[in-house]
Amino acid sequence: MIARLRHLALLLPVSLALGGPLAVAAPPTPDAKALYERDCVKCHQSEIFTRPDRIIHSLPALAARVRWCETNTGQQWTDQEIAAVTTYLNDNFYHFRP
């Protein structure tokens, strides 16, 4: 932690000399399609999302089910990955309104 503070202290004058605050890189956006294709299709083909008797009937229920699958399969996805996969599934199969 102290080393990080020293590093930031060294960068502050350079940043100010360049006329602005330090830029912080945003975390990369998760690739939801790749996560789906790598992890979800092990158990689910797309027909499960479009079948007439599906058990998911709302966007909150979809998000909860993605979290349930992630937890029960030991994937250890981040919150951003869960949100991205939920959005991917909704955009491609469910079409719930937010």
RAZI-V924744 format. One record per residue. OMEGA is omega in radians with two decimals (NA if undefined). NEAR is the number of other C-alpha atoms within 10 Angstrom. D_FIRST is the distance of its C-alpha to the first C-alpha in whole Angstrom. Layout:
omega: [OMEGA;OMEGA]
near: [NEAR;NEAR]
d_first: [D_FIRST;D_FIRST]
This chain:
omega: [-3.13;3.11;3.11;3.11;3.09;3.13;3.12;3.12;3.10;-3.11;-3.07;3.13;3.12;3.14;3.14;3.12;3.13;3.02;3.12;3.13;3.08;3.09;3.11;-3.13;3.08;3.09;-3.14;3.10;3.13;3.08;-3.04;-3.13;3.13;3.09;3.12;-3.09;-3.13;-2.96;-3.01;-3.06;3.02;-3.12;-3.00;2.91;-3.02;-3.13;-3.13;-3.08;-3.06;-3.12;-3.09;-3.08;-3.12;-3.05;-3.14;-3.07;3.12;3.11;3.07;3.10;3.10;3.12;3.12;-3.14;3.08;3.10;3.14;3.13;-3.13;-3.12;-3.04;3.08;3.10;-3.10;-3.12;3.07;3.02;3.06;3.13;3.11;3.10;3.11;-3.14;3.13;3.08;3.13;3.11;3.14;3.14;-3.12;-3.03;-3.05;-2.95;3.12;3.03;3.05;3.13;NA]
near: [6;7;8;9;10;10;11;13;11;11;14;14;13;13;14;11;10;10;9;10;13;14;7;6;6;6;7;7;9;16;12;19;14;11;18;17;12;10;15;18;11;9;9;12;11;12;10;13;17;12;9;8;8;10;12;14;10;15;18;13;13;20;20;15;16;19;22;12;16;18;12;10;12;9;12;12;15;12;9;14;19;22;17;20;24;23;19;18;22;19;12;11;14;18;13;14;8;7]
d_first: [0;4;5;5;6;9;10;11;12;14;15;17;20;21;20;22;25;25;26;24;20;18;19;17;19;21;20;24;27;28;31;33;36;35;33;36;38;36;36;38;41;41;43;44;46;46;50;48;46;50;52;54;53;49;47;45;46;44;40;38;40;39;36;36;38;35;33;35;36;32;32;35;35;31;30;26;26;24;25;26;28;30;30;31;34;35;36;37;40;41;41;43;45;45;45;44;44;40]
